Amino acid sequence: MNTEQDEEASGSGVGEQVRGWFAGRLPGEWFTGPAEIVVDREEITIVGGLPEPEGQGDEATEAERAAAAEGRIKRFREETRARRIEIAREAEHRFRRKVAWGAHCGTRTEMFTTLSVPVMTRLRQSERRVLDTLVDAGVARSRSDALAWCVRLTGEHTDAWLADLREALRRVEKVREQGPGTTG
């Protein structure tokens, strides 16, 4: 199981505990490999790979493959709903975070449940004008949507930088744990 998210924001070692717990709790037949588990302050997201539908061969069109993958994901969602709810309730009680589920099959990824968490921020007029321009241009429905769009765009273009920053923060946390007055 892996995560590239900010464990340091969710508390020291919580991400490792979450991944370990889910490794033991998720049924082995659900996914083709280890599930990707992302932990932050509010949410645990589990996304697993599903086997690609069989019998399509090389002659299948891209549309047929996409439709088959969509059907595979929908079937998984329906067939595992009760167990996923049960596991999510246990995890939510244990880790005090909501649990979101998703699956990917071929090139298609679908999230079944996710949180939208309000975040308050103070913006200067020039920054608000950027958001208003995105709204006026029809890129976003509201300032909130525009801000979310900006965050997604920034994340897409800075994945490597954010990964380096998260790794540096993990190293700082390890050094902090080894410092004076700590046990272990």
N, C-alpha and C positions, 0 to 999 in steps of 0.2 A: 504494500500500500504506500502511496506517496502523496506528498502535498508540497506545494510551492508557496503556501500562504503564510501569513504572519502569525506563527505560533506564539511569538513573544507578546503579541497583543492579546492573546487568549489566556495567557498565564503559562509559566514555565512548565514544560512537560505535558500539558493538557493534550496537545496534538498527538503526542506519542501514546498517551493513555487511550485516546479516542480511537486511533488507528488500530492499536492492539485489541481493544474491546470489539471493534467491528470485524477484525480479522477472525476472531473466535466466534462471533455471533452470526455473521452472514452465511447463509447456506452456500456451500461450495459449488452447487450446480447452477447458481444464478448467473454468474458472469464467466466469460472466457479467460479471465485473468484477474489479478488483484484490482479491486475497485479503487478509483481515485477519490481520496477523501480530503476535503478542504475544510479547515476549521478557522473561524474568526470569533469575535466577541459574542455574536448573537446566534450563529448558525453553524451547523455541520452539514456539508453537502457530500452526498455519496453518488458517484457516477460510475456505472459499470459497463463493460463491453458485452454485447450480445453476439452470438454466432450469426454470420450472414446467412440469409435464406439459401437453401440448396436448390439445385436443379435449374438454375437460370442460364448457365453456360455463357460462353463468350458472345452469343448472338443477342443477348438481352440488351435493350436500350438503357440509357442512363435513367430515363423516366421509370422504366420497369424496375430497375434496381432500387431507385429511391422509394417507389411505392412499396416494394417488398420489405425494405428496411423499416419504413414507417409502420407497416403492418406487424412486423416482428416486435418493434418497440411497444406498440399498442397492446399486443397480446401479452407481453411480459408485464406491462403495467396492470392490466386487468387480473392476470393470474396470480400475481404476487401481492396485490393490494392489502389483503388482510394481514399477511406476515410482515409487510413493510410497516404498516401502522403499529403493529405490536412491537416490533423492534424499535421504531421511532419513539414510541411512548417510554420504553425502558431507557433509551439513550437520553431523552429529554429530561427524565427524572434524575438520571445519574449525572449528566454533564451540565444541566441547567442551560441548554441551548436547544433551539428548534432544529429539526432534522429535515433536510430537503433531499429529494431523490431525483435521479435522472439516469438515462441510458444512452449508449451510442451503438449504432449498428452501421457498418460500412462508413460512409462519410456523413451520416445523419446523426445528430445529437439532439435529444429532447429532454428538457427538465419537466418533471411532473409537478413539483411544488417548490416554491422559493419564497423567501421573505423580501419585502420591500421595507426597508428600515428608514424612518425619517432621520435626516441629518441637518442640524441647524448650522448655518454659516453666515458670516457677515461679508458682504461684498461692497466694494466701492462702486461709484457710478460707472466708471469705465468697464468694470467687470459685469455689471448688470446690463450694460448696453450690448455686450457680447451675447448674453443670454437672450435679450430682447430681439436682437438681429436674427438669431436662430429661430425664434418663435415667429417673427414676421416673415421669414423666408419659408416657413412651413416645414422646417427640419424637425421642430419639436412643437408639442401642443401647449407647453407651459414652460415657465422658467425652471421648474423642477425637472421636467423632461429634458430641457436643454442642458442643465447641469449634469444630469445622468449621462447624456450623450457625450459631453466633454470628458467626463471621467472615463467612459468606455474607450473613447478615441485615444486619450492619453495612455491608458493601460495597454492598448494594442501596440502603440508605438514605443513603449518604454518597458516592455516585458523583461528584456535583458537587464536593464538598469535596476528595475524593481527587484528582480531575482538576486542581483548582487547586493542590494541594500538589505534584503531580508536575510541573506546569508551572513552579512556583517553583523546584523542585530542578533542573530543566533550565536555567533562567536562571542559577542559582548556578554550575552546572558550566561554562557558557559564560564567565562572568566569571572563574572560577578558571583556565580555559584561557588567557585573555588576560592573566593576571597576570604579575608579574616571574618570570623564570627559566623561562618556557615558550617553546616555539618555535611559530611559526605565527601 
